[in-house]
Amino acid sequence: MAKSLPSIAYRYTESFRARLAPLVTRADGYANKAMNVGFINYSVDEKVKSPTLHVATKIDHATSSYDSASGRVHQLSDSMLAELQELQASTATLSSSFQNTATSTVQLLILPHAQEVFADFWHNLSDTAIEFLPL
């Protein structure tokens, strides 16, 4: 009797199973579709969102690197501009100093020598003129 009890119970549920089979099949189809939607959402996350996030992270990193490099370039440019301004000022000072030195050298060394040479020339010219011109 213990062996026949499960088979009797199975036979009693056969009519319910036959009537519920289309409903179970439809429910199984819906469950499969729900699983597919879950898989598609996972695939979208894996195939679209993750690479997009990776690209956005790389863009942020590149932008911050660009901003950092741009800041360093601006600092370098500012320091080079300051150095060029200092060089320009020292060049102007050097030019003025050279001009003053040249002027003083001409006045102190060359001008007296030129006056001496001119005086000698004038004296020699006068002597020559006296020799050749009768009085």
A tleap script that builds the chain and sets N, CA, C and O, in Angstrom:
source leaprc.protein.ff14SB
mol = sequence {
  NMET ALA LYS SER LEU PRO SER ILE ALA TYR
  ARG TYR THR GLU SER PHE ARG ALA ARG LEU
  ALA PRO LEU VAL THR ARG ALA ASP GLY TYR
  ALA ASN LYS ALA MET ASN VAL GLY PHE ILE
  ASN TYR SER VAL ASP GLU LYS VAL LYS SER
  PRO THR LEU HIE VAL ALA THR LYS ILE ASP
  HIE ALA THR SER SER TYR ASP SER ALA SER
  GLY ARG VAL HIE GLN LEU SER ASP SER MET
  LEU ALA GLU LEU GLN GLU LEU GLN ALA SER
  THR ALA THR LEU SER SER SER PHE GLN ASN
  THR ALA THR SER THR VAL GLN LEU LEU ILE
  LEU PRO HIE ALA GLN GLU VAL PHE ALA ASP
  PHE TRP HIE ASN LEU SER ASP THR ALA ILE
  GLU PHE LEU PRO CLEU
}
set mol.1.N position { 0.812 -1.173 0.000 }
set mol.1.CA position { 0.000 0.000 0.000 }
set mol.1.C position { 0.872 1.260 0.000 }
set mol.1.O position { 0.497 2.267 -0.600 }
set mol.2.N position { 2.016 1.213 0.659 }
set mol.2.CA position { 2.895 2.370 0.720 }
set mol.2.C position { 3.438 2.686 -0.653 }
set mol.2.O position { 3.707 3.846 -0.964 }
set mol.3.N position { 3.604 1.658 -1.487 }
set mol.3.CA position { 4.129 1.911 -2.816 }
set mol.3.C position { 3.052 2.477 -3.727 }
set mol.3.O position { 3.375 3.246 -4.632 }
set mol.4.N position { 1.851 2.148 -3.537 }
set mol.4.CA position { 0.794 2.591 -4.429 }
set mol.4.C position { 0.303 3.993 -4.087 }
set mol.4.O position { -0.318 4.646 -4.925 }
set mol.5.N position { 0.566 4.458 -2.893 }
set mol.5.CA position { 0.101 5.787 -2.470 }
set mol.5.C position { 0.683 6.904 -3.343 }
set mol.5.O position { -0.073 7.787 -3.747 }
set mol.6.N position { 1.961 6.915 -3.650 }
set mol.6.CA position { 2.475 7.969 -4.522 }
set mol.6.C position { 1.877 7.894 -5.923 }
set mol.6.O position { 1.599 8.932 -6.523 }
set mol.7.N position { 1.680 6.730 -6.442 }
set mol.7.CA position { 1.120 6.647 -7.788 }
set mol.7.C position { -0.337 7.080 -7.794 }
set mol.7.O position { -0.796 7.665 -8.776 }
set mol.8.N position { -1.080 6.807 -6.719 }
set mol.8.CA position { -2.467 7.262 -6.627 }
set mol.8.C position { -2.492 8.790 -6.565 }
set mol.8.O position { -3.299 9.432 -7.237 }
set mol.9.N position { -1.612 9.359 -5.763 }
set mol.9.CA position { -1.545 10.822 -5.643 }
set mol.9.C position { -1.141 11.432 -6.977 }
set mol.9.O position { -1.626 12.505 -7.336 }
set mol.10.N position { -0.278 10.780 -7.703 }
set mol.10.CA position { 0.166 11.274 -8.998 }
set mol.10.C position { -0.999 11.271 -9.984 }
set mol.10.O position { -1.152 12.212 -10.762 }
set mol.11.N position { -1.811 10.235 -9.958 }
set mol.11.CA position { -2.949 10.148 -10.860 }
set mol.11.C position { -3.997 11.205 -10.534 }
set mol.11.O position { -4.632 11.746 -11.439 }
set mol.12.N position { -4.186 11.504 -9.247 }
set mol.12.CA position { -5.162 12.532 -8.878 }
set mol.12.C position { -4.742 13.917 -9.387 }
set mol.12.O position { -5.595 14.722 -9.761 }
set mol.13.N position { -3.463 14.193 -9.404 }
set mol.13.CA position { -2.979 15.512 -9.831 }
set mol.13.C position { -2.823 15.617 -11.339 }
set mol.13.O position { -2.539 16.694 -11.862 }
set mol.14.N position { -3.008 14.488 -12.048 }
set mol.14.CA position { -2.834 14.505 -13.488 }
set mol.14.C position { -3.817 15.447 -14.165 }
set mol.14.O position { -3.427 16.150 -15.098 }
set mol.15.N position { -5.021 15.490 -13.756 }
set mol.15.CA position { -6.011 16.369 -14.377 }
set mol.15.C position { -5.671 17.842 -14.105 }
set mol.15.O position { -5.851 18.703 -14.966 }
set mol.16.N position { -5.173 18.110 -12.887 }
set mol.16.CA position { -4.764 19.503 -12.586 }
set mol.16.C position { -3.567 19.909 -13.444 }
set mol.16.O position { -3.485 21.026 -13.954 }
set mol.17.N position { -2.655 18.971 -13.578 }
set mol.17.CA position { -1.469 19.272 -14.390 }
set mol.17.C position { -1.852 19.512 -15.836 }
set mol.17.O position { -1.280 20.384 -16.489 }
set mol.18.N position { -2.783 18.777 -16.334 }
set mol.18.CA position { -3.202 18.928 -17.723 }
set mol.18.C position { -3.874 20.286 -17.921 }
set mol.18.O position { -3.646 20.949 -18.933 }
set mol.19.N position { -4.696 20.700 -16.963 }
set mol.19.CA position { -5.364 21.992 -17.085 }
set mol.19.C position { -4.404 23.162 -16.843 }
set mol.19.O position { -4.563 24.228 -17.436 }
set mol.20.N position { -3.425 22.965 -15.988 }
set mol.20.CA position { -2.484 24.053 -15.662 }
set mol.20.C position { -1.274 24.100 -16.596 }
set mol.20.O position { -0.483 25.039 -16.519 }
set mol.21.N position { -1.116 23.119 -17.466 }
set mol.21.CA position { 0.061 23.059 -18.343 }
set mol.21.C position { 0.207 24.313 -19.207 }
set mol.21.O position { 1.309 24.857 -19.278 }
set mol.22.N position { -0.862 24.806 -19.875 }
set mol.22.CA position { -0.677 26.033 -20.668 }
set mol.22.C position { -0.270 27.225 -19.798 }
set mol.22.O position { 0.541 28.056 -20.207 }
set mol.23.N position { -0.833 27.295 -18.613 }
set mol.23.CA position { -0.490 28.397 -17.701 }
set mol.23.C position { 0.959 28.286 -17.231 }
set mol.23.O position { 1.661 29.293 -17.143 }
set mol.24.N position { 1.405 27.075 -16.932 }
set mol.24.CA position { 2.786 26.854 -16.510 }
set mol.24.C position { 3.736 27.165 -17.667 }
set mol.24.O position { 4.803 27.743 -17.459 }
set mol.25.N position { 3.351 26.784 -18.879 }
set mol.25.CA position { 4.189 27.059 -20.049 }
set mol.25.C position { 4.327 28.565 -20.257 }
set mol.25.O position { 5.419 29.079 -20.501 }
set mol.26.N position { 3.174 29.272 -20.154 }
set mol.26.CA position { 3.224 30.726 -20.302 }
set mol.26.C position { 4.069 31.366 -19.199 }
set mol.26.O position { 4.865 32.265 -19.469 }
set mol.27.N position { 3.899 30.915 -17.981 }
set mol.27.CA position { 4.682 31.451 -16.857 }
set mol.27.C position { 6.166 31.161 -17.059 }
set mol.27.O position { 7.010 31.995 -16.733 }
set mol.28.N position { 6.486 29.993 -17.589 }
set mol.28.CA position { 7.883 29.660 -17.867 }
set mol.28.C position { 8.447 30.591 -18.945 }
set mol.28.O position { 9.593 31.030 -18.856 }
set mol.29.N position { 7.626 30.888 -19.971 }
set mol.29.CA position { 8.067 31.823 -21.020 }
set mol.29.C position { 8.340 33.212 -20.446 }
set mol.29.O position { 9.335 33.855 -20.778 }
set mol.30.N position { 7.420 33.662 -19.565 }
set mol.30.CA position { 7.636 34.980 -18.938 }
set mol.30.C position { 8.891 34.982 -18.066 }
set mol.30.O position { 9.644 35.956 -18.038 }
set mol.31.N position { 9.099 33.884 -17.364 }
set mol.31.CA position { 10.298 33.788 -16.518 }
set mol.31.C position { 11.557 33.818 -17.385 }
set mol.31.O position { 12.547 34.454 -17.024 }
set mol.32.N position { 11.518 33.132 -18.526 }
set mol.32.CA position { 12.671 33.158 -19.439 }
set mol.32.C position { 12.910 34.566 -19.983 }
set mol.32.O position { 14.047 35.027 -20.084 }
set mol.33.N position { 11.783 35.250 -20.338 }
set mol.33.CA position { 11.936 36.623 -20.827 }
set mol.33.C position { 12.520 37.524 -19.739 }
set mol.33.O position { 13.362 38.376 -20.023 }
set mol.34.N position { 12.082 37.341 -18.516 }
set mol.34.CA position { 12.626 38.138 -17.406 }
set mol.34.C position { 14.113 37.861 -17.237 }
set mol.34.O position { 14.892 38.780 -16.984 }
set mol.35.N position { 14.508 36.607 -17.374 }
set mol.35.CA position { 15.930 36.271 -17.283 }
set mol.35.C position { 16.704 36.913 -18.436 }
set mol.35.O position { 17.814 37.410 -18.251 }
set mol.36.N position { 16.098 36.893 -19.632 }
set mol.36.CA position { 16.753 37.520 -20.785 }
set mol.36.C position { 16.923 39.027 -20.574 }
set mol.36.O position { 17.967 39.591 -20.900 }
set mol.37.N position { 15.889 39.673 -20.026 }
set mol.37.CA position { 15.986 41.113 -19.753 }
set mol.37.C position { 17.094 41.371 -18.738 }
set mol.37.O position { 17.870 42.314 -18.888 }
set mol.38.N position { 17.166 40.543 -17.717 }
set mol.38.CA position { 18.244 40.685 -16.733 }
set mol.38.C position { 19.605 40.497 -17.371 }
set mol.38.O position { 20.545 41.228 -17.060 }
set mol.39.N position { 19.718 39.522 -18.259 }
set mol.39.CA position { 20.985 39.283 -18.954 }
set mol.39.C position { 21.323 40.451 -19.877 }
set mol.39.O position { 22.477 40.872 -19.958 }
set mol.40.N position { 20.303 40.974 -20.576 }
set mol.40.CA position { 20.533 42.120 -21.462 }
set mol.40.C position { 20.986 43.326 -20.651 }
set mol.40.O position { 21.909 44.034 -21.055 }
set mol.41.N position { 20.339 43.567 -19.501 }
set mol.41.CA position { 20.775 44.681 -18.646 }
set mol.41.C position { 22.215 44.489 -18.202 }
set mol.41.O position { 23.001 45.437 -18.191 }
set mol.42.N position { 22.559 43.257 -17.836 }
set mol.42.CA position { 23.936 42.974 -17.441 }
set mol.42.C position { 24.876 43.186 -18.626 }
set mol.42.O position { 25.965 43.738 -18.472 }
set mol.43.N position { 24.438 42.737 -19.830 }
set mol.43.CA position { 25.266 42.912 -21.026 }
set mol.43.C position { 25.448 44.383 -21.350 }
set mol.43.O position { 26.541 44.807 -21.725 }
set mol.44.N position { 24.377 45.171 -21.207 }
set mol.44.CA position { 24.483 46.608 -21.459 }
set mol.44.C position { 25.467 47.224 -20.474 }
set mol.44.O position { 26.312 48.032 -20.859 }
set mol.45.N position { 25.360 46.844 -19.203 }
set mol.45.CA position { 26.306 47.356 -18.209 }
set mol.45.C position { 27.731 46.972 -18.574 }
set mol.45.O position { 28.646 47.792 -18.510 }
set mol.46.N position { 27.904 45.718 -18.957 }
set mol.46.CA position { 29.245 45.216 -19.232 }
set mol.46.C position { 29.802 45.748 -20.547 }
set mol.46.O position { 30.985 46.080 -20.627 }
set mol.47.N position { 28.959 45.835 -21.585 }
set mol.47.CA position { 29.446 46.181 -22.916 }
set mol.47.C position { 29.360 47.669 -23.239 }
set mol.47.O position { 30.060 48.142 -24.134 }
set mol.48.N position { 28.517 48.416 -22.530 }
set mol.48.CA position { 28.351 49.834 -22.859 }
set mol.48.C position { 28.785 50.730 -21.707 }
set mol.48.O position { 29.633 51.606 -21.877 }
set mol.49.N position { 28.204 50.507 -20.545 }
set mol.49.CA position { 28.464 51.424 -19.431 }
set mol.49.C position { 29.904 51.342 -18.941 }
set mol.49.O position { 30.526 52.371 -18.676 }
set mol.50.N position { 30.435 50.145 -18.817 }
set mol.50.CA position { 31.810 50.009 -18.321 }
set mol.50.C position { 32.829 50.647 -19.261 }
set mol.50.O position { 33.679 51.405 -18.793 }
set mol.51.N position { 32.782 50.371 -20.583 }
set mol.51.CA position { 33.731 51.060 -21.475 }
set mol.51.C position { 33.524 52.574 -21.494 }
set mol.51.O position { 34.487 53.336 -21.579 }
set mol.52.N position { 32.263 53.004 -21.414 }
set mol.52.CA position { 31.989 54.444 -21.394 }
set mol.52.C position { 32.593 55.078 -20.152 }
set mol.52.O position { 33.197 56.148 -20.224 }
set mol.53.N position { 32.431 54.421 -19.022 }
set mol.53.CA position { 33.020 54.929 -17.784 }
set mol.53.C position { 34.540 54.948 -17.891 }
set mol.53.O position { 35.188 55.888 -17.431 }
set mol.54.N position { 35.102 53.916 -18.494 }
set mol.54.CA position { 36.558 53.851 -18.684 }
set mol.54.C position { 37.038 55.006 -19.565 }
set mol.54.O position { 38.037 55.654 -19.253 }
set mol.55.N position { 36.325 55.261 -20.665 }
set mol.55.CA position { 36.691 56.361 -21.564 }
set mol.55.C position { 36.553 57.698 -20.846 }
set mol.55.O position { 37.421 58.562 -20.973 }
set mol.56.N position { 35.469 57.875 -20.093 }
set mol.56.CA position { 35.275 59.130 -19.356 }
set mol.56.C position { 36.388 59.332 -18.335 }
set mol.56.O position { 36.860 60.453 -18.144 }
set mol.57.N position { 36.808 58.257 -17.681 }
set mol.57.CA position { 37.912 58.351 -16.723 }
set mol.57.C position { 39.198 58.755 -17.430 }
set mol.57.O position { 39.946 59.596 -16.933 }
set mol.58.N position { 39.455 58.159 -18.584 }
set mol.58.CA position { 40.657 58.517 -19.355 }
set mol.58.C position { 40.605 59.980 -19.796 }
set mol.58.O position { 41.618 60.677 -19.753 }
set mol.59.N position { 39.424 60.448 -20.220 }
set mol.59.CA position { 39.276 61.850 -20.635 }
set mol.59.C position { 39.532 62.770 -19.452 }
set mol.59.O position { 40.221 63.781 -19.592 }
set mol.60.N position { 38.982 62.430 -18.283 }
set mol.60.CA position { 39.231 63.244 -17.086 }
set mol.60.C position { 40.712 63.280 -16.757 }
set mol.60.O position { 41.255 64.332 -16.422 }
set mol.61.N position { 41.363 62.134 -16.853 }
set mol.61.CA position { 42.799 62.065 -16.564 }
set mol.61.C position { 43.583 62.906 -17.567 }
set mol.61.O position { 44.496 63.643 -17.194 }
set mol.62.N position { 43.217 62.789 -18.844 }
set mol.62.CA position { 43.913 63.568 -19.878 }
set mol.62.C position { 43.678 65.057 -19.673 }
set mol.62.O position { 44.590 65.863 -19.857 }
set mol.63.N position { 42.455 65.427 -19.293 }
set mol.63.CA position { 42.144 66.838 -19.062 }
set mol.63.C position { 42.942 67.374 -17.892 }
set mol.63.O position { 43.487 68.476 -17.960 }
set mol.64.N position { 43.013 66.596 -16.812 }
set mol.64.CA position { 43.787 67.067 -15.660 }
set mol.64.C position { 45.274 67.124 -16.006 }
set mol.64.O position { 45.980 68.023 -15.547 }
set mol.65.N position { 45.756 66.173 -16.810 }
set mol.65.CA position { 47.154 66.226 -17.243 }
set mol.65.C position { 47.397 67.448 -18.115 }
set mol.65.O position { 48.423 68.116 -17.987 }
set mol.66.N position { 46.447 67.741 -19.005 }
set mol.66.CA position { 46.567 68.922 -19.867 }
set mol.66.C position { 46.566 70.191 -19.021 }
set mol.66.O position { 47.375 71.090 -19.247 }
set mol.67.N position { 45.650 70.266 -18.037 }
set mol.67.CA position { 45.595 71.449 -17.175 }
set mol.67.C position { 46.902 71.620 -16.415 }
set mol.67.O position { 47.413 72.733 -16.288 }
set mol.68.N position { 47.439 70.517 -15.910 }
set mol.68.CA position { 48.706 70.576 -15.182 }
set mol.68.C position { 49.834 71.038 -16.096 }
set mol.68.O position { 50.616 71.916 -15.732 }
set mol.69.N position { 49.914 70.444 -17.283 }
set mol.69.CA position { 50.966 70.832 -18.235 }
set mol.69.C position { 50.790 72.280 -18.678 }
set mol.69.O position { 51.767 73.014 -18.825 }
set mol.70.N position { 49.554 72.683 -18.886 }
set mol.70.CA position { 49.286 74.066 -19.293 }
set mol.70.C position { 49.731 75.029 -18.200 }
set mol.70.O position { 50.311 76.075 -18.491 }
set mol.71.N position { 49.462 74.682 -16.946 }
set mol.71.CA position { 49.912 75.527 -15.835 }
set mol.71.C position { 51.423 75.631 -15.787 }
set mol.71.O position { 51.973 76.711 -15.571 }
set mol.72.N position { 52.097 74.495 -15.992 }
set mol.72.CA position { 53.563 74.520 -15.987 }
set mol.72.C position { 54.110 75.335 -17.155 }
set mol.72.O position { 55.095 76.057 -17.002 }
set mol.73.N position { 53.481 75.222 -18.313 }
set mol.73.CA position { 53.924 75.994 -19.481 }
set mol.73.C position { 53.736 77.484 -19.224 }
set mol.73.O position { 54.599 78.291 -19.570 }
set mol.74.N position { 52.602 77.852 -18.615 }
set mol.74.CA position { 52.372 79.269 -18.309 }
set mol.74.C position { 53.401 79.786 -17.303 }
set mol.74.O position { 53.895 80.905 -17.442 }
set mol.75.N position { 53.724 78.982 -16.299 }
set mol.75.CA position { 54.748 79.395 -15.333 }
set mol.75.C position { 56.092 79.573 -16.028 }
set mol.75.O position { 56.794 80.557 -15.791 }
set mol.76.N position { 56.446 78.630 -16.877 }
set mol.76.CA position { 57.705 78.718 -17.609 }
set mol.76.C position { 57.708 79.938 -18.522 }
set mol.76.O position { 58.713 80.642 -18.620 }
set mol.77.N position { 56.596 80.184 -19.181 }
set mol.77.CA position { 56.487 81.346 -20.061 }
set mol.77.C position { 56.635 82.642 -19.272 }
set mol.77.O position { 57.318 83.567 -19.710 }
set mol.78.N position { 55.991 82.705 -18.102 }
set mol.78.CA position { 56.109 83.908 -17.268 }
set mol.78.C position { 57.540 84.118 -16.801 }
set mol.78.O position { 58.037 85.244 -16.811 }
set mol.79.N position { 58.208 83.040 -16.390 }
set mol.79.CA position { 59.596 83.189 -15.929 }
set mol.79.C position { 60.510 83.570 -17.093 }
set mol.79.O position { 61.432 84.365 -16.915 }
set mol.80.N position { 60.265 83.009 -18.286 }
set mol.80.CA position { 61.074 83.386 -19.449 }
set mol.80.C position { 60.848 84.848 -19.807 }
set mol.80.O position { 61.790 85.548 -20.179 }
set mol.81.N position { 59.606 85.316 -19.699 }
set mol.81.CA position { 59.300 86.716 -19.983 }
set mol.81.C position { 60.015 87.621 -18.992 }
set mol.81.O position { 60.560 88.655 -19.377 }
set mol.82.N position { 60.016 87.241 -17.714 }
set mol.82.CA position { 60.727 88.029 -16.703 }
set mol.82.C position { 62.225 88.058 -17.002 }
set mol.82.O position { 62.862 89.105 -16.886 }
set mol.83.N position { 62.788 86.911 -17.387 }
set mol.83.CA position { 64.214 86.864 -17.728 }
set mol.83.C position { 64.521 87.742 -18.941 }
set mol.83.O position { 65.535 88.439 -18.968 }
set mol.84.N position { 63.641 87.704 -19.942 }
set mol.84.CA position { 63.848 88.540 -21.124 }
set mol.84.C position { 63.770 90.027 -20.776 }
set mol.84.O position { 64.524 90.834 -21.319 }
set mol.85.N position { 62.858 90.386 -19.873 }
set mol.85.CA position { 62.762 91.789 -19.459 }
set mol.85.C position { 64.020 92.212 -18.705 }
set mol.85.O position { 64.522 93.319 -18.899 }
set mol.86.N position { 64.527 91.327 -17.845 }
set mol.86.CA position { 65.781 91.628 -17.144 }
set mol.86.C position { 66.931 91.757 -18.141 }
set mol.86.O position { 67.767 92.651 -18.013 }
set mol.87.N position { 66.974 90.870 -19.127 }
set mol.87.CA position { 68.019 90.925 -20.148 }
set mol.87.C position { 67.922 92.218 -20.954 }
set mol.87.O position { 68.939 92.829 -21.280 }
set mol.88.N position { 66.706 92.627 -21.272 }
set mol.88.CA position { 66.512 93.868 -22.013 }
set mol.88.C position { 66.990 95.061 -21.185 }
set mol.88.O position { 67.652 95.959 -21.706 }
set mol.89.N position { 66.653 95.065 -19.896 }
set mol.89.CA position { 67.088 96.161 -19.029 }
set mol.89.C position { 68.609 96.182 -18.911 }
set mol.89.O position { 69.220 97.249 -18.977 }
set mol.90.N position { 69.222 95.013 -18.736 }
set mol.90.CA position { 70.682 94.985 -18.610 }
set mol.90.C position { 71.351 95.351 -19.930 }
set mol.90.O position { 72.421 95.961 -19.930 }
set mol.91.N position { 70.736 94.988 -21.055 }
set mol.91.CA position { 71.279 95.373 -22.358 }
set mol.91.C position { 71.220 96.885 -22.536 }
set mol.91.O position { 72.163 97.493 -23.043 }
set mol.92.N position { 70.112 97.490 -22.118 }
set mol.92.CA position { 70.000 98.949 -22.209 }
set mol.92.C position { 71.041 99.612 -21.316 }
set mol.92.O position { 71.659 100.602 -21.707 }
set mol.93.N position { 71.236 99.069 -20.122 }
set mol.93.CA position { 72.245 99.608 -19.212 }
set mol.93.C position { 73.633 99.434 -19.810 }
set mol.93.O position { 74.456 100.347 -19.750 }
set mol.94.N position { 73.894 98.272 -20.384 }
set mol.94.CA position { 75.191 98.008 -21.002 }
set mol.94.C position { 75.433 98.955 -22.171 }
set mol.94.O position { 76.534 99.478 -22.337 }
set mol.95.N position { 74.404 99.170 -22.975 }
set mol.95.CA position { 74.534 100.080 -24.115 }
set mol.95.C position { 74.855 101.492 -23.644 }
set mol.95.O position { 75.727 102.161 -24.200 }
set mol.96.N position { 74.144 101.936 -22.621 }
set mol.96.CA position { 74.399 103.275 -22.071 }
set mol.96.C position { 75.802 103.349 -21.483 }
set mol.96.O position { 76.516 104.331 -21.686 }
set mol.97.N position { 76.194 102.312 -20.757 }
set mol.97.CA position { 77.528 102.275 -20.161 }
set mol.97.C position { 78.603 102.278 -21.239 }
set mol.97.O position { 79.609 102.975 -21.115 }
set mol.98.N position { 78.390 101.498 -22.299 }
set mol.98.CA position { 79.353 101.449 -23.399 }
set mol.98.C position { 79.465 102.811 -24.074 }
set mol.98.O position { 80.560 103.264 -24.405 }
set mol.99.N position { 78.324 103.455 -24.273 }
set mol.99.CA position { 78.332 104.773 -24.911 }
set mol.99.C position { 79.073 105.783 -24.042 }
set mol.99.O position { 79.859 106.581 -24.553 }
set mol.100.N position { 78.831 105.753 -22.740 }
set mol.100.CA position { 79.532 106.673 -21.834 }
set mol.100.C position { 81.034 106.397 -21.834 }
set mol.100.O position { 81.846 107.322 -21.862 }
set mol.101.N position { 81.392 105.107 -21.803 }
set mol.101.CA position { 82.807 104.740 -21.809 }
set mol.101.C position { 83.467 105.174 -23.116 }
set mol.101.O position { 84.578 105.703 -23.107 }
set mol.102.N position { 82.789 104.953 -24.229 }
set mol.102.CA position { 83.344 105.339 -25.530 }
set mol.102.C position { 83.508 106.854 -25.610 }
set mol.102.O position { 84.521 107.347 -26.105 }
set mol.103.N position { 82.523 107.579 -25.128 }
set mol.103.CA position { 82.602 109.047 -25.158 }
set mol.103.C position { 83.765 109.544 -24.315 }
set mol.103.O position { 84.537 110.402 -24.743 }
set mol.104.N position { 83.882 108.992 -23.104 }
set mol.104.CA position { 84.975 109.443 -22.232 }
set mol.104.C position { 86.333 109.040 -22.804 }
set mol.104.O position { 87.304 109.786 -22.676 }
set mol.105.N position { 86.408 107.859 -23.438 }
set mol.105.CA position { 87.663 107.429 -24.056 }
set mol.105.C position { 88.040 108.365 -25.196 }
set mol.105.O position { 89.197 108.762 -25.330 }
set mol.106.N position { 87.060 108.710 -26.007 }
set mol.106.CA position { 87.323 109.636 -27.115 }
set mol.106.C position { 87.784 110.982 -26.570 }
set mol.106.O position { 88.737 111.574 -27.077 }
set mol.107.N position { 87.107 111.452 -25.546 }
set mol.107.CA position { 87.456 112.766 -24.996 }
set mol.107.C position { 88.815 112.746 -24.305 }
set mol.107.O position { 89.575 113.708 -24.411 }
set mol.108.N position { 89.125 111.676 -23.609 }
set mol.108.CA position { 90.363 111.638 -22.836 }
set mol.108.C position { 91.578 111.231 -23.661 }
set mol.108.O position { 92.662 111.780 -23.465 }
set mol.109.N position { 91.420 110.288 -24.574 }
set mol.109.CA position { 92.581 109.749 -25.277 }
set mol.109.C position { 92.688 110.205 -26.728 }
set mol.109.O position { 93.733 110.684 -27.166 }
set mol.110.N position { 91.620 110.052 -27.445 }
set mol.110.CA position { 91.696 110.301 -28.881 }
set mol.110.C position { 91.682 111.796 -29.194 }
set mol.110.O position { 92.447 112.253 -30.043 }
set mol.111.N position { 90.839 112.547 -28.532 }
set mol.111.CA position { 90.722 113.974 -28.827 }
set mol.111.C position { 92.029 114.722 -28.576 }
set mol.111.O position { 92.445 115.501 -29.434 }
set mol.112.N position { 92.699 114.519 -27.430 }
set mol.112.CA position { 93.987 115.206 -27.259 }
set mol.112.C position { 95.006 114.769 -28.303 }
set mol.112.O position { 95.776 115.591 -28.800 }
set mol.113.N position { 95.019 113.497 -28.635 }
set mol.113.CA position { 95.947 113.004 -29.648 }
set mol.113.C position { 95.630 113.633 -31.009 }
set mol.113.O position { 96.529 114.038 -31.745 }
set mol.114.N position { 94.329 113.707 -31.326 }
set mol.114.CA position { 93.936 114.327 -32.594 }
set mol.114.C position { 94.316 115.804 -32.603 }
set mol.114.O position { 94.758 116.327 -33.626 }
set mol.115.N position { 94.144 116.476 -31.466 }
set mol.115.CA position { 94.522 117.892 -31.395 }
set mol.115.C position { 96.036 118.050 -31.582 }
set mol.115.O position { 96.502 118.978 -32.244 }
set mol.116.N position { 96.782 117.128 -30.987 }
set mol.116.CA position { 98.241 117.170 -31.116 }
set mol.116.C position { 98.663 116.932 -32.561 }
set mol.116.O position { 99.524 117.635 -33.089 }
set mol.117.N position { 98.042 115.922 -33.204 }
set mol.117.CA position { 98.347 115.624 -34.601 }
set mol.117.C position { 97.962 116.814 -35.471 }
set mol.117.O position { 98.713 117.193 -36.370 }
set mol.118.N position { 96.802 117.403 -35.212 }
set mol.118.CA position { 96.362 118.558 -35.990 }
set mol.118.C position { 97.305 119.743 -35.781 }
set mol.118.O position { 97.615 120.467 -36.727 }
set mol.119.N position { 97.760 119.939 -34.542 }
set mol.119.CA position { 98.701 121.038 -34.257 }
set mol.119.C position { 100.016 120.802 -34.991 }
set mol.119.O position { 100.580 121.732 -35.566 }
set mol.120.N position { 100.510 119.560 -34.976 }
set mol.120.CA position { 101.747 119.241 -35.704 }
set mol.120.C position { 101.562 119.470 -37.204 }
set mol.120.O position { 102.426 120.043 -37.866 }
set mol.121.N position { 100.444 119.023 -37.718 }
set mol.121.CA position { 100.163 119.210 -39.138 }
set mol.121.C position { 100.111 120.698 -39.478 }
set mol.121.O position { 100.669 121.116 -40.492 }
set mol.122.N position { 99.457 121.491 -38.655 }
set mol.122.CA position { 99.338 122.933 -38.883 }
set mol.122.C position { 100.708 123.598 -38.811 }
set mol.122.O position { 101.039 124.475 -39.608 }
set mol.123.N position { 101.476 123.165 -37.854 }
set mol.123.CA position { 102.823 123.721 -37.706 }
set mol.123.C position { 103.674 123.385 -38.928 }
set mol.123.O position { 104.366 124.251 -39.462 }
set mol.124.N position { 103.622 122.117 -39.373 }
set mol.124.CA position { 104.382 121.690 -40.560 }
set mol.124.C position { 103.887 122.407 -41.808 }
set mol.124.O position { 104.691 122.777 -42.663 }
set mol.125.N position { 102.597 122.607 -41.926 }
set mol.125.CA position { 102.035 123.321 -43.059 }
set mol.125.C position { 102.496 124.777 -43.051 }
set mol.125.O position { 102.821 125.341 -44.096 }
set mol.126.N position { 102.520 125.363 -41.886 }
set mol.126.CA position { 102.983 126.756 -41.769 }
set mol.126.C position { 104.453 126.857 -42.161 }
set mol.126.O position { 104.845 127.762 -42.898 }
set mol.127.N position { 105.262 125.926 -41.669 }
set mol.127.CA position { 106.691 125.936 -42.001 }
set mol.127.C position { 106.888 125.761 -43.503 }
set mol.127.O position { 107.716 126.441 -44.108 }
set mol.128.N position { 106.134 124.857 -44.095 }
set mol.128.CA position { 106.248 124.618 -45.529 }
set mol.128.C position { 105.804 125.851 -46.304 }
set mol.128.O position { 106.436 126.227 -47.291 }
set mol.129.N position { 104.752 126.463 -45.873 }
set mol.129.CA position { 104.261 127.661 -46.553 }
set mol.129.C position { 105.283 128.787 -46.455 }
set mol.129.O position { 105.448 129.548 -47.408 }
set mol.130.N position { 105.958 128.905 -45.345 }
set mol.130.CA position { 106.957 129.960 -45.163 }
set mol.130.C position { 108.147 129.694 -46.069 }
set mol.130.O position { 108.712 130.630 -46.634 }
set mol.131.N position { 108.533 128.449 -46.216 }
set mol.131.CA position { 109.675 128.109 -47.058 }
set mol.131.C position { 109.391 128.408 -48.528 }
set mol.131.O position { 110.266 128.909 -49.235 }
set mol.132.N position { 108.214 128.116 -48.983 }
set mol.132.CA position { 107.919 128.268 -50.403 }
set mol.132.C position { 107.398 129.647 -50.784 }
set mol.132.O position { 107.464 130.030 -51.952 }
set mol.133.N position { 106.910 130.356 -49.868 }
set mol.133.CA position { 106.376 131.678 -50.199 }
set mol.133.C position { 107.400 132.748 -49.838 }
set mol.133.O position { 107.892 132.786 -48.710 }
set mol.134.N position { 107.712 133.595 -50.769 }
set mol.134.CA position { 108.633 134.682 -50.424 }
set mol.134.C position { 107.881 135.755 -49.648 }
set mol.134.O position { 106.697 136.007 -49.870 }
set mol.135.N position { 108.564 136.334 -48.794 }
set mol.135.CA position { 107.960 137.406 -48.012 }
set mol.135.C position { 108.230 138.738 -48.571 }
set mol.135.O position { 107.784 139.743 -48.017 }
savepdb mol mol.pdb
quit
